[in-house]
Amino acid sequence: MTYDYRPKLNIDTLIFSLSDVLVDVHLSYHQVVQKTVQTYFEQALGLPKSKESLLSTEDIFWLQRVGGFSNYWDLARAGIAYMVTLIPTVPVVTFPIRFHVPAMLAYLQMASARLKILPEDLARQKDVKTLAYKAMAAGGGLDGVYAVLPDKNRHLVVASGEITKINLVGRIFQELYLGASLFETIYQEPTVLVQSTGYIEHESLIIDRELLAQLQQKVALAVISNRPRYEVEHTLKARQIDSFFSVVVALEDMQKGKGKDLPDPWLLLEAARRMQPSPTQMAYVGSNPTDIKAARAAHQTISCTAAGCLVGALDRAALRTVLEESKASIILGHPNNLKELILD
């Protein structure tokens, strides 16, 4: 059974998902996913520019909240992988000898030079909601999407390898999200496609800062994220909430520890392992079915309450349904409702 925020949580540790719980990323990560898909089709595949996004806000909702995506790079990759199945078949051409971003752009432009299709055509053909449900039935996330999509034009999706070399999808995403200055600081090379400030500057705090201060006095607080540590720490510091969290587990920790991404419980269990003293009763607040599945899996090792959060959902009823189906123990309308659960 799920509740809005009526039961009490008797815990000593509270772990948060960063995105869509602590921080509103609708004007950052969500828009970057849209812009990455748009930029890829316009600048790499040569489609005419359009005022309408190929991937809508609603499309992102269905993929993320129903399709089981927790990784925004994967979300952009899935959007592109789906859209290329809607265009005419593009023959495979010889790969460039030198593997770097400009060469990959040239390869894609050569491959798609005779492509005659308008963005409006793709908008009419797409059915992302159905794709999301099919993907979840196939296991969710990028693997689920690839399992249900045909292989058609998959060679056009250049999305693996290092960001600074041949991972074109990741490169576009990071340039858009970080902006020219931050990208150069982190990756030690100039941007190729973006010269503006980044969408990272558009994020805003969801949870009340004073509530975090009060929660910190009663329970240990931690944050987990599958994003790079620099982005997580930058966001926490920019919102002036970094001092409340004793543990932050990010992408680099997962890579170093050879851990798996959500819905695997690795991130949660690693956060618990780093806590001093070790937690005995913890809760995890997330916004996706993958978060709930990870918390329930972590519960096999340490007592962990799975809490879902509806804040900012495009369709709260739909999100509530998928969180209930994922067997969330508690469903919060807003993270500020933790006050009633823990403090009152």
VEXDREN-2710 file (C-alpha; in Angstrom, 1 decimal):
% VEXDREN-2710
k/r/px/py/pz
1/MET/0.0/0.0/0.0
2/THR/1.2/3.6/-0.7
3/TYR/0.6/6.8/1.1
4/ASP/1.0/10.5/0.4
5/TYR/2.9/11.2/3.6
6/ARG/0.9/9.9/6.5
7/PRO/3.1/7.1/8.0
8/LYS/6.2/7.8/10.1
9/LEU/9.7/6.9/9.1
10/ASN/11.9/5.6/11.9
11/ILE/15.2/5.8/10.2
12/ASP/18.8/6.9/10.9
13/THR/19.8/7.6/7.3
14/LEU/18.1/9.4/4.4
15/ILE/19.4/9.1/0.9
16/PHE/18.2/11.4/-2.0
17/SER/18.3/11.1/-5.7
18/LEU/19.7/14.5/-6.9
19/SER/17.5/15.1/-10.0
20/ASP/13.8/15.7/-9.7
21/VAL/13.9/15.4/-5.9
22/LEU/16.4/17.8/-4.5
23/VAL/16.9/19.9/-7.7
24/ASP/14.5/20.7/-10.6
25/VAL/16.2/19.7/-13.8
26/HIS/13.4/20.3/-16.2
27/LEU/15.1/23.4/-17.6
28/SER/18.5/21.7/-17.6
29/TYR/18.8/17.9/-18.2
30/HIS/15.4/17.5/-19.7
31/GLN/15.9/20.3/-22.2
32/VAL/19.4/19.1/-22.9
33/VAL/18.0/15.7/-23.9
34/GLN/15.7/17.5/-26.3
35/LYS/18.4/19.7/-27.7
36/THR/20.8/16.9/-28.1
37/VAL/18.4/14.9/-30.2
38/GLN/17.6/18.1/-32.2
39/THR/21.2/19.1/-32.7
40/TYR/22.2/15.5/-33.7
41/PHE/19.6/15.4/-36.5
42/GLU/20.2/19.0/-37.7
43/GLN/24.0/19.2/-37.5
44/ALA/25.0/15.6/-37.9
45/LEU/22.3/14.2/-40.2
46/GLY/21.4/17.4/-42.0
47/LEU/17.7/17.7/-41.3
48/PRO/16.2/21.2/-41.8
49/LYS/15.9/23.2/-38.6
50/SER/12.5/23.2/-37.0
51/LYS/10.9/25.3/-34.2
52/GLU/9.3/22.1/-32.9
53/SER/11.5/19.7/-30.9
54/LEU/11.7/16.2/-32.3
55/LEU/11.5/14.9/-28.8
56/SER/8.8/16.7/-26.7
57/THR/8.7/17.2/-23.0
58/GLU/5.9/14.6/-22.9
59/ASP/8.1/12.1/-24.7
60/ILE/10.8/12.6/-22.1
61/PHE/8.3/12.0/-19.3
62/TRP/7.2/8.7/-20.8
63/LEU/10.7/7.4/-21.5
64/GLN/12.0/8.4/-18.1
65/ARG/9.1/7.7/-15.8
66/VAL/7.6/4.7/-17.7
67/GLY/10.5/3.5/-19.8
68/GLY/12.8/3.1/-16.8
69/PHE/15.5/5.5/-17.7
70/SER/17.7/7.0/-14.9
71/ASN/20.7/8.0/-17.1
72/TYR/20.2/11.2/-19.2
73/TRP/23.0/10.3/-21.7
74/ASP/21.1/7.0/-22.3
75/LEU/17.8/8.9/-22.6
76/ALA/19.2/11.1/-25.4
77/ARG/20.8/8.1/-27.1
78/ALA/17.5/6.2/-27.0
79/GLY/15.6/9.2/-28.5
80/ILE/18.1/9.3/-31.4
81/ALA/18.1/5.5/-31.8
82/TYR/14.3/5.6/-32.0
83/MET/14.1/8.5/-34.4
84/VAL/16.6/7.0/-36.9
85/THR/14.3/4.0/-37.3
86/LEU/11.6/6.4/-38.7
87/ILE/13.8/7.8/-41.5
88/PRO/14.6/6.0/-44.8
89/THR/17.3/3.4/-44.7
90/VAL/20.8/5.0/-44.9
91/PRO/23.5/2.8/-46.4
92/VAL/26.7/2.2/-44.3
93/VAL/29.6/4.1/-45.7
94/THR/33.3/3.7/-44.9
95/PHE/34.2/5.0/-41.5
96/PRO/36.8/7.8/-41.2
97/ILE/40.4/6.7/-40.6
98/ARG/40.9/9.3/-37.8
99/PHE/38.5/8.9/-35.0
100/HIS/37.6/12.2/-33.5
101/VAL/34.5/14.4/-33.3
102/PRO/34.9/16.4/-36.6
103/ALA/35.6/13.1/-38.4
104/MET/32.5/11.5/-37.0
105/LEU/30.4/14.5/-38.0
106/ALA/31.8/14.3/-41.5
107/TYR/31.0/10.6/-41.6
108/LEU/27.4/11.1/-40.6
109/GLN/26.9/14.0/-43.0
110/MET/28.3/11.9/-45.9
111/ALA/26.1/8.9/-44.9
112/SER/22.9/11.0/-44.8
113/ALA/23.7/13.4/-47.7
114/ARG/20.7/12.2/-49.8
115/LEU/18.3/12.0/-46.9
116/LYS/15.1/13.7/-47.8
117/ILE/12.8/14.0/-44.8
118/LEU/11.4/16.9/-42.7
119/PRO/11.3/17.1/-38.9
120/GLU/7.5/17.4/-39.2
121/ASP/7.4/14.0/-40.8
122/LEU/9.2/12.4/-37.8
123/ALA/6.8/14.2/-35.4
124/ARG/3.8/12.7/-37.2
125/GLN/5.3/9.2/-37.2
126/LYS/6.6/8.9/-33.6
127/ASP/4.8/7.2/-30.7
128/VAL/7.1/7.5/-27.8
129/LYS/4.5/6.5/-25.2
130/THR/4.1/3.1/-26.8
131/LEU/7.8/2.7/-27.1
132/ALA/8.3/3.5/-23.4
133/TYR/5.8/0.8/-22.3
134/LYS/7.3/-1.7/-24.7
135/ALA/10.8/-0.9/-23.4
136/MET/9.8/-1.4/-19.8
137/ALA/8.2/-4.7/-20.6
138/ALA/11.6/-5.7/-22.2
139/GLY/13.5/-4.7/-19.0
140/GLY/13.6/-0.9/-19.2
141/GLY/16.2/1.6/-20.0
142/LEU/18.4/1.7/-23.1
143/ASP/18.7/-2.1/-23.2
144/GLY/14.9/-2.3/-23.2
145/VAL/14.6/0.2/-26.0
146/TYR/17.2/-1.6/-28.1
147/ALA/15.4/-4.9/-27.5
148/VAL/12.2/-3.6/-29.0
149/LEU/13.6/-1.4/-31.8
150/PRO/14.6/-2.8/-35.2
151/ASP/18.3/-2.5/-36.1
152/LYS/17.5/-0.1/-38.9
153/ASN/20.0/2.8/-39.2
154/ARG/21.6/2.0/-35.9
155/HIS/25.0/2.8/-37.5
156/LEU/24.0/6.4/-37.5
157/VAL/23.9/6.5/-33.6
158/VAL/27.5/7.4/-32.6
159/ALA/27.2/7.2/-28.9
160/SER/29.9/5.1/-27.3
161/GLY/33.5/5.7/-26.3
162/GLU/35.1/8.8/-24.8
163/ILE/33.3/12.1/-24.8
164/THR/36.4/13.9/-26.3
165/LYS/36.9/11.3/-29.1
166/ILE/34.1/9.6/-30.9
167/ASN/31.1/9.7/-28.6
168/LEU/29.2/12.3/-30.5
169/VAL/25.9/12.0/-28.6
170/GLY/27.7/12.4/-25.3
171/ARG/29.8/15.2/-26.7
172/ILE/26.8/17.2/-27.8
173/PHE/25.0/16.5/-24.5
174/GLN/27.9/17.7/-22.3
175/GLU/28.6/20.8/-24.4
176/LEU/25.0/21.8/-24.1
177/TYR/24.7/21.0/-20.4
178/LEU/28.0/22.5/-19.2
179/GLY/28.4/25.3/-21.7
180/ALA/31.6/26.4/-23.5
181/SER/33.5/27.6/-20.4
182/LEU/32.8/24.7/-18.0
183/PHE/33.2/22.1/-20.7
184/GLU/36.7/23.4/-21.5
185/THR/37.6/23.5/-17.8
186/ILE/36.5/19.9/-17.3
187/TYR/37.6/18.2/-20.5
188/GLN/40.6/20.5/-21.3
189/GLU/39.5/21.2/-24.9
190/PRO/37.2/23.7/-26.6
191/THR/33.7/22.9/-27.5
192/VAL/32.9/22.0/-31.1
193/LEU/29.2/22.8/-31.4
194/VAL/28.3/25.0/-28.5
195/GLN/29.6/28.5/-27.7
196/SER/27.0/29.6/-25.1
197/THR/26.5/29.2/-21.4
198/GLY/25.3/25.8/-20.2
199/TYR/21.8/24.6/-19.2
200/ILE/23.4/23.7/-15.8
201/GLU/22.8/27.3/-14.9
202/HIS/19.0/26.8/-15.2
203/GLU/18.6/24.4/-12.3
204/SER/16.6/25.3/-9.2
205/LEU/16.1/24.0/-5.7
206/ILE/13.0/21.9/-5.0
207/ILE/13.3/20.9/-1.4
208/ASP/13.3/23.6/1.3
209/ARG/16.8/24.4/2.5
210/GLU/15.7/24.9/6.1
211/LEU/14.1/21.5/6.0
212/LEU/17.4/19.9/5.0
213/ALA/19.0/21.7/8.0
214/GLN/16.4/20.3/10.3
215/LEU/16.6/16.8/8.8
216/GLN/20.4/16.8/9.2
217/GLN/20.0/17.3/12.9
218/LYS/18.0/14.0/13.2
219/VAL/19.3/11.7/10.4
220/ALA/22.4/11.3/8.3
221/LEU/21.9/12.6/4.7
222/ALA/23.4/11.4/1.5
223/VAL/23.1/11.9/-2.3
224/ILE/23.5/9.4/-5.1
225/SER/23.7/10.2/-8.8
226/ASN/24.9/8.5/-12.0
227/ARG/26.2/11.8/-13.2
228/PRO/29.8/12.9/-13.1
229/ARG/31.0/14.1/-9.6
230/TYR/31.8/17.6/-10.8
231/GLU/28.3/18.2/-12.0
232/VAL/26.8/16.8/-8.7
233/GLU/29.0/18.9/-6.5
234/HIS/28.6/22.0/-8.7
235/THR/24.8/21.7/-8.4
236/LEU/24.8/21.1/-4.6
237/LYS/27.2/24.1/-4.1
238/ALA/25.3/26.4/-6.4
239/ARG/22.1/25.6/-4.5
240/GLN/23.9/26.1/-1.2
241/ILE/23.0/22.6/0.2
242/ASP/26.3/20.8/-0.1
243/SER/27.1/21.1/3.6
244/PHE/24.0/19.0/4.6
245/PHE/25.3/15.8/3.0
246/SER/27.9/13.6/4.6
247/VAL/28.2/11.3/1.6
248/VAL/27.9/11.9/-2.1
249/VAL/28.3/8.9/-4.5
250/ALA/28.6/9.7/-8.2
251/LEU/29.5/8.2/-11.6
252/GLU/33.2/8.0/-11.0
253/ASP/32.6/6.0/-7.8
254/MET/30.5/3.5/-9.7
255/GLN/33.1/3.2/-12.4
256/LYS/36.0/2.7/-10.0
257/GLY/34.0/0.2/-7.9
258/LYS/32.8/-1.6/-11.0
259/GLY/29.2/-1.1/-9.9
260/LYS/26.1/-1.2/-12.0
261/ASP/23.7/1.7/-12.6
262/LEU/20.1/1.8/-11.2
263/PRO/18.0/-0.3/-10.8
264/ASP/21.0/-2.2/-9.4
265/PRO/21.3/-1.2/-5.7
266/TRP/25.1/-0.5/-6.0
267/LEU/24.9/3.2/-5.6
268/LEU/22.6/2.9/-2.5
269/LEU/24.7/0.2/-0.9
270/GLU/27.9/2.2/-1.5
271/ALA/26.4/5.3/0.1
272/ALA/25.4/3.1/3.1
273/ARG/28.9/1.6/3.3
274/ARG/30.5/5.1/3.5
275/MET/28.2/6.3/6.2
276/GLN/29.7/6.7/9.7
277/PRO/28.2/5.2/11.8
278/SER/26.8/2.5/9.6
279/PRO/23.1/2.9/9.0
280/THR/20.6/0.4/10.4
281/GLN/17.4/1.8/9.0
282/MET/17.5/4.0/5.9
283/ALA/15.1/5.4/3.3
284/TYR/15.7/6.4/-0.3
285/VAL/13.7/9.1/-2.1
286/GLY/13.7/8.9/-5.9
287/SER/11.3/9.9/-8.8
288/ASN/11.5/6.9/-11.2
289/PRO/10.5/3.2/-11.1
290/THR/14.3/2.5/-11.3
291/ASP/14.8/4.3/-8.0
292/ILE/12.1/2.2/-6.3
293/LYS/13.5/-1.1/-7.7
294/ALA/17.0/-0.1/-6.5
295/ALA/15.7/0.6/-3.0
296/ARG/13.8/-2.6/-2.9
297/ALA/16.9/-4.5/-4.0
298/ALA/19.1/-2.7/-1.4
299/HIS/16.5/-3.8/1.2
300/GLN/17.8/-7.4/0.7
301/THR/21.1/-6.2/2.4
302/ILE/20.0/-3.4/4.7
303/SER/16.6/-2.1/5.8
304/CYS/15.7/0.4/3.1
305/THR/12.3/2.1/2.6
306/ALA/11.5/2.9/-1.0
307/ALA/9.9/6.4/-1.3
308/GLY/8.8/7.8/-4.6
309/CYS/8.3/11.5/-5.3
310/LEU/5.8/13.1/-7.7
311/VAL/7.0/16.6/-7.7
312/GLY/7.3/18.1/-11.2
313/ALA/5.8/15.1/-13.0
314/LEU/4.0/16.0/-16.2
315/ASP/1.4/13.4/-15.4
316/ARG/1.2/12.8/-11.7
317/ALA/-1.5/10.1/-12.0
318/ALA/0.6/8.1/-14.5
319/LEU/3.8/8.5/-12.4
320/ARG/1.9/7.4/-9.3
321/THR/0.7/4.3/-11.1
322/VAL/4.2/3.2/-12.2
323/LEU/5.6/3.9/-8.8
324/GLU/2.9/1.8/-7.2
325/GLU/3.5/-0.9/-9.7
326/SER/7.2/-0.8/-8.8
327/LYS/6.0/-1.3/-5.2
328/ALA/7.0/2.0/-3.6
329/SER/6.4/1.9/0.2
330/ILE/5.7/5.6/0.3
331/ILE/4.7/8.2/-2.4
332/LEU/5.4/11.9/-1.7
333/GLY/3.7/14.7/-3.4
334/HIS/6.7/16.9/-2.6
335/PRO/10.0/16.2/-0.8
336/ASN/9.0/18.8/1.8
337/ASN/6.5/16.3/3.0
338/LEU/9.4/14.5/4.6
339/LYS/8.8/16.9/7.5
340/GLU/5.6/15.1/8.5
341/LEU/7.3/11.7/8.0
342/ILE/10.4/12.3/10.1
343/LEU/10.3/15.5/12.2
344/ASP/6.7/15.9/13.4
END
